[in-house]
Amino acid sequence: MPFAGGERLWAVSQALINGILLGGIYACIGVGFSLIYGVMNVLNFAHGSFCMIGAFITYWLFDLSGLDPFLSLPISMICLFVVGYVVQSQLIARVSGTSIFLTIILTFAIELIIINAALVAWSADVRAVTQSYASSHVEIAGNAVPIVRVAVFAIALALTVALGFFMNRTMTGQAIQATALDRYAAELVGINTARIHSITFAISVALAGAAGSLIAMTAPIDPQMGAELTIKGFIVAVLGGLGGVYGALLGGLVLGVTELVGAQVLGPSYQSTIGLAILLIVLVVRPRGLIGKQFFAEIRAAD
Amino acid sequence: MGRATAQTAVGNALSVVERVAASKRWRLGIGAAVTVLVLAGPLYMNDYNLRVATTIAMIAVLATSWNVIAGFCGYLAFGNVAFFGLGAYAVAVGITELSLSYPVALALGVVLAAVVATVFGFPLLRLRGHYFAIATLALLLATVELFNNFSWVGGTQGISVPLSQISPDALGNIIYYAMVGVLALALLTVFAVSRSRLGFAMRAIRADEAAASTLGINTTFHKVVAFVISAVFPALVGGVYVQWVVFIDPSLAFDLNLNLEFVMAGLLGGLGSLLGPLLGAVVLGWITEFALSTTSQYHLGLLGIAIVLVILFLPNGIVSLGRRGAMRRGAARRRRSAPVSRDDAADGATIAAPDARRSKL
């Protein structure tokens, strides 16, 4: 039936565009996660809850003082940078030299504490930021796309690219990459690796907060949104190759598109399953991810 | 100043515990007393305490069997609660849809878990460290999603198991003994494994997998066996659990908090030892009960803080206190019998070579 087919195609193209836009946010989450793993060999299970904090900072600034969510972005990033720095230097640094188990469990515990605190402070209610311009649309390829989503995508993309620029063109960025390659060699050339670890964690958490703020602008938020976001972070990071910025960007876009197009084809309740299936397939078939270096995956996997 | 005295006080307390934990006579005595207390449970415990004890036994089984893959082999499987859920669902579906009897349904659950563990074990156990942890977690989450979407196992609505004719008190007692029985079975199995070639192979894999395989150990086989053992017992307790709570749905069967609880119990008690996870389950059970009864709002946060403290101060678990005690006694004995050598840090190797330190390549 040609009419139904045409409608299906339109729905898929709508999903494609939405998927790309969603992918930008996923990339932002995944890049932070990937960075922490690549540099410090730590799986930050609390990553999603930092996103949640960023989202709530944006929400409360909007609710209490009417501050436009886009303007609250730098504030949420700075707050989370500080939080991340403190968490890493005081807690995670003490155990990251020892076994993998302990750091994983530690980040789990941090997540529990953060979520509990949020639930107690803000109750489990779902909240939403409703800006006045939330409903204005823009036409892309025959689909109506909310302008907020496009702006959010642009910002997420810009942040990710900025991180890549930072990593490749600044001294600190180079120091971070050096520490990731070989911590002891980095110390030998005079890099204060403990401080670099703290800075890396802080940057990742700041990006997580930014992603959270961006999410707050497009979707409802609640204190328990973090867990699912952490999983997305995993998937993007593994998909893109742990440790790489541009890989995470690619991974985010792939995940976003596959999820939404797949949901269109298979049904909306399968959206999260698709992501998990991708994760499992990638882990078994190609653990180094789409563009990760073989070297990195093998070194890490030899723990 | 205050910090120093507090530290000495804690140090003194810990050394007393270490000395007790290290002495064989004390250990046997305590073990016997505990066994009697456990078996006589329903006689002196009220309903609430009995329920707590049953939950502790359940978590102890989960932690002990998880120890086989995580402690002995060193593969941190983060999704084992999936097997618990599978066992629970097998019993629920077996009794309601397939009209199986309870023991047959239990057996079905166990077999199902073993099959799933084998089928998924082969590809997943090729991954190391972090990747393996993430993969098992992803498997767990995928299982949750699948069960949420399958309407023939009730979807998100879950399944109710028909109430048995037994009175709630008697049922409570039966479930208690069932859990304790499974716990005994699990401990025996893990004991047998740890003393056998299987156990040695697993520990070799944890120490250095590449070296172990060059020695001729079939690492894949041993890892899969460990994974299956760690899957079978959760399925068994899952089947018992569903008879206890009479209702199961994906959020109860595949509870991530339960996952964290038995992982924490294992960590707290000490992975790699037989009784560690059991001790950890008991202590964790007490802490959780305390947290829940004082303030149910903050109980997850308190659990998180407890975990952080354990990781910072007792990373090798409670059992490490016993080991440290044994080391101290050993060193003290050597000091008494060999007054010539003043170097007890050399652990008995008193060859006076100038640089007797072994370099770690």
Interface residues (C-beta under 8 A of the other chain):
Chain A: Y37 N41 L43 L91 R94 V95 T98 S99 I100 F101 L102 I104 I105 L106 F108 A109 I110 E111 L112 I113 I115 N116 A117 L119 V120 A227 I231 F234 V238 S269 Y270 S272 T273 L276 A277 L279 L280 L283 V284 P287 R300 A301 A302 D303
Chain B: A70 L76 F78 P123 L124 R126 L127 R128 G129 H130 Y131 A133 I134 A135 A138 L139 L141 A142 E145 L146 N148 N149 L256 L260 V263 M264 L267 L271 Q297 Y298 H299 L300 G301 L303 G304 I305 I307 V308 I311 L312 P315
